[in-house]
Amino acid sequence: WSHALKTIQGNWIGRSEGASMFFDIDGSDKKIEIFTTRPDTIFGATYMVLAPEHDFVAEITTEYQQKDIDTYIDYVKAKSEIDRMAEKEVTGAFTGAFAINPFTKTKIPIWIGEYVLKDYGTGAIMAVPADDERDHRFATKFELPIIQVIDKSMYPGSSIEDKVGKMINSDFLNGLTVK
């Protein structure tokens, strides 16, 4: 195969289709960039998670949360990325900071968690616990809100990861069928 074809194929493999979105940080002029393959679920984003190594962690952590964040970062540093991704126990720490959901305009807490990696995507996620298993486990453990945004009642047996149904609790997207 030609070098050009290998390059094209290499650039295509593993790429996800989606959108970059930006969340303002409350009380700051900074914005957190996330990449999502499902921008239609933004109305269900009830918190954010940054990789513990994300550049913003030191800037946004409040004085009251600093000790917990430092302890958690030390815990994560002792693990490899492979161990972090394989970890079944849900862990995380609240930074004390909040982002603004750009569509709902609500304040959502910013956490750090080992399941988000700095070098994967932007190192930050919008967490939609109703439609992502890892986000759901995290939200359940830390008692964070879970907002259903896809009514799957017409698809019996569909799982949390199946993005099929009608959009609900999603403002102008309500009633839109997703498959």
N, C-alpha and C positions, 0 to 999 in steps of 0.2 A: 504494500500500500504506500501511496505517496505520503511525504511528510505533511503536506497541506491537508490531505484527507484525515490523517491521524489527528492533527490539531483540531480540525472541525469536530471529529467524533469525540475527542477528549473534552472539548468545550461543551458539547451537548450532553454527554453522559453525566448524570447526577444533578443536572440543573433542574430547578423547580420553577414552574410558572407561578407568578404571584405578584405581589405589590409591596413596595416599601411604604411604610406609614410612620408618621412622627407624632410622638406624644410629648406635649409640654410638661416640664417638671414644675410643679407648683412652687412659686416663690423664686424661680430661677429663669434665666434667659436661655437655658439649655433645653434641648429636645432629645428624647430617646428615639432612635431609629430602630424599627423592627422590620422584619421581612415575614410576610405571611402568604401562604398559598390559599388562604380563605379570608379575604378581606370582608366578605359578607357577614362574618360572625363577629365583627367588631362590637356590636351592641351587647354581646355576651362577655366582653373583656372586663373582668372585675378586679384584676390585679396585674402587675407586671413582675417578671423575674429577670434579673440581670445575672450574668455569670459572675461569680465571686471576684474574678480578676478584671471585670469591666472597669474602664477608666473613670466612670462616673461614681463608682461606689464610695471612694474616699471623699468626693466633693459633696455628695448628697446625704451621707449618713449623719444623723443628728447626734448631738452630744449624749442624749439619753440612750441611744442604741449602740454607741461606739464599742462598748465592751463586748456585747453579744456579737457584733459584726466581726471584731478582731478574733474572738474565740472561734467563730464559725470559719473564718478564712484560714486560720491555722489548721483546723480539722480538715478542710478541703485540700490544702497544700500537701498533706500527707498521703494523698491518693493520686493515682494515675487517671488520665482521662478515660481509659478503658474501664477502670474500677468505678469511676463516677457514673458512666453510662449504664453499667451493669447493676449498680446499686438498686436494690428493691425497697430499702427503707427510705421514707420521705424525710428529707432534711431541708432546712432553710433558716434564714434569719431576716427579720424586718429591718429595713434601713431607717425607718422613721420618716421617710420622704414619701411624697405622693406625686403621681402623674395625673394629667387630665385626659380622660378619654375624649378624643377629638370629635366624636359624634354625639355622645350623651352629655358631655361637659361635666361629668361627675369626677370627683377625686377618687383615684384608685391607688392602693398602697403599692410601694415598690419594695420587693423582696430580693434577696439573693438566694440562689439555689444551685446545688452541684449538678443538677440535670441540665443546666444551661451552660454551654461551653463558649468561651470567648472567641475562639476561632471558627465557630460554626455559625454561619449567617452573620448577624450583627452582634451576637453575644447578648442579646436581649429578646424577650418574647412578650407579647400580649397574651395573657393567660385566659383561655376560654374554657373554664372547667366543665361546662355542660357538654362539650364536644371534643375533649381530648383527655385520654385516660390519665396521663401524668399530671396534667393540670387539675383534674378532678381529685386525684389522691392528695395532692398538695393542698387544695382548697378544703377538702374534708378534714385533713389533719390540723390545719391552722384556722379552721372555722371561718373561711372566707366565703363571700356570696357566690352562689351558682345561679346564673340566669339562663333559663332555657331559651334558645333562639331558633331551634329547629324542631317543629312538631313532627315526630316520626310515627305518629299513631296509624298512618296509612301503610306503614311498612313493618308489620309484625316481625319480630326477631332481629330487627336492626340493632346494632350495637352503638355504643357511645362514639366510636370512630367512624361509623357510617354517616356520611353527610347527605342524607336523603330526607325529603319531607317538604314541609312548607315553613317559610320563615315566620317567626312570631317574635314579639317583644323587640322588634327591629325597625320601628318607625316606618320610613318610606319603603322598606323592603318587605313589610308584612304581606303575607299571601304569596310571595314569590316561591315557586317550586324549585327545589335544588335536587340535583342527582349527581 
